[in-house]
Amino acid sequence: MEFIDLKSQYRKLKPSIDARIQAVLDHGQFILGPEVKELEQRLAARVGAKHCITCASGTDALLMAMMALGIGLGIGQGDEVITSPFTFFATGEMIALLGAKPVFVDIDPATYNIDASLIEAAITPRTRAIMPVSLYGQCADMDVINAIAEQHGLAVIEDAAQSFGALYRGRHSCNLSTIGCASFFPSKPLGCYGDGGACFTNDDALAKGLEELRNHGQDRRYHHTRIGINGRMDTLQAAVMLAKLDVFDTELVARNEAADKYAALLKNAVRTPKVLPGYTSVWAQYTIEVEDRDVIQKAISEAGIPTAVHYPVPLHLQPVFSDLGLGKGSFPHAERAGDHVLSLPMHPYLAPNDIERVTDAVKAAVLAVVTK
Ligand SMILES: Cc1ncc(COP(=O)(O)O)c(C=O)c1O
């Protein structure tokens, strides 16, 4: 069994993916070719945003978003960005890379997303932006976060690396704030065959900035108006994504069916994930909570079921952030989650009997721990 089965997806989509790739090989415009523009138009239309600027990864999307907003980079040394400590490293990493300070706020244990009620207390005169993470495929509470940001004159960058395709109160993830940042890493619900990402915004000036930033800060060839990066999405990756986008909605239905079946079969055995009313999840991960997680993970692995831990060490406890002086106990909910979460296989090609195999293994492992 695969944790994320990209081979089955390719078998199903082979004719369209191959044709899209062949078209790029034939026209030869490997950098910013026509597929990149086509993809940007389709992605923007899908989320209802005025602009989509694709880039080379979700990490670059976060970096470019902050650069476009003038955060860090010596311009604003001492800038602070409020974010969640319970996320993939890139979220805090890009804040720090720009010379800004990540200011962590604990999560709501019900959703694993930043607890919006704690944000206001973390705002200082140096705060420039709030960067909520829409973890596991479900949005953070963006309305509340946006209202706080507006009151304090802050930008909001949604780290939507895991939530492209999710709905929040009828609106789309990536189009809920100043800039939304997606990742199209291969294992994401919508992924390419390498690294890829995108920024979304409704602000024309920010969109222009983002477009220049991803291409060495040039507004036209060899004319550089700002310091940027080489952050372009490859045309080949855009081509793959265009083929996958055609079936994305069908795949989301299958992901939700898999999640419902997991929830039904596991409901009395472990803590299953909760999707709040008015929200949908794209199930970037299907993540349960168990006691004795490492023991249970080992037992499940011995039964041939691949699992993963997203994420074992919250950012404030990462060695590189030790100078922030935030020891154990600083963010109890994030730390508890790091000790207990376990992600199960999740993809649109899971057969019902695959799910039963997983849940049987989980239940057997939990029972063995309880009766030990
Ligand atoms: C929450 C979060 N932020 C940022 C990233 C970075 O995205 P990428 O791997 O495309 O650079 C990821 C990717 O795993 C992520 O899960």
The ligand as an SDF file (V2000), in Angstrom:
LIG
                    3D

 16 16  0  0  0  0  0  0  0  0999 V2000
    2.3980   24.1260    5.6020 C   0  0  0  0  0  0  0  0  0  0  0  0
    3.4520   24.1440    4.5420 C   0  0  0  0  0  0  0  0  0  0  0  0
    4.0680   25.2890    4.2530 N   0  0  0  0  0  0  0  0  0  0  0  0
    4.9930   25.3530    3.2850 C   0  0  0  0  0  0  0  0  0  0  0  0
    5.3600   24.2500    2.5620 C   0  0  0  0  0  0  0  0  0  0  0  0
    6.4290   24.3680    1.5320 C   0  0  0  0  0  0  0  0  0  0  0  0
    6.0140   23.9630    0.2530 O   0  0  0  0  0  0  0  0  0  0  0  0
    7.0440   23.3450   -0.7880 P   0  0  0  0  0  0  0  0  0  0  0  0
    7.4270   21.9890   -0.3220 O   0  0  0  0  0  0  0  0  0  0  0  0
    6.2750   23.3180   -2.0760 O   0  0  0  0  0  0  0  0  0  0  0  0
    8.2040   24.2710   -0.8730 O   0  0  0  0  0  0  0  0  0  0  0  0
    4.7410   23.0290    2.8190 C   0  0  0  0  0  0  0  0  0  0  0  0
    5.0980   21.8430    2.0360 C   0  0  0  0  0  0  0  0  0  0  0  0
    5.1790   20.7440    2.4580 O   0  0  0  0  0  0  0  0  0  0  0  0
    3.7620   22.9610    3.8370 C   0  0  0  0  0  0  0  0  0  0  0  0
    3.1460   21.8220    4.1290 O   0  0  0  0  0  0  0  0  0  0  0  0
  1  2  1  0
  2  3  1  0
  2 15  2  0
  3  4  2  0
  4  5  1  0
  5  6  1  0
  5 12  2  0
  6  7  1  0
  7  8  1  0
  8  9  2  0
  8 10  1  0
  8 11  1  0
 12 13  1  0
 12 15  1  0
 13 14  2  0
 15 16  1  0
M  END
$$$$
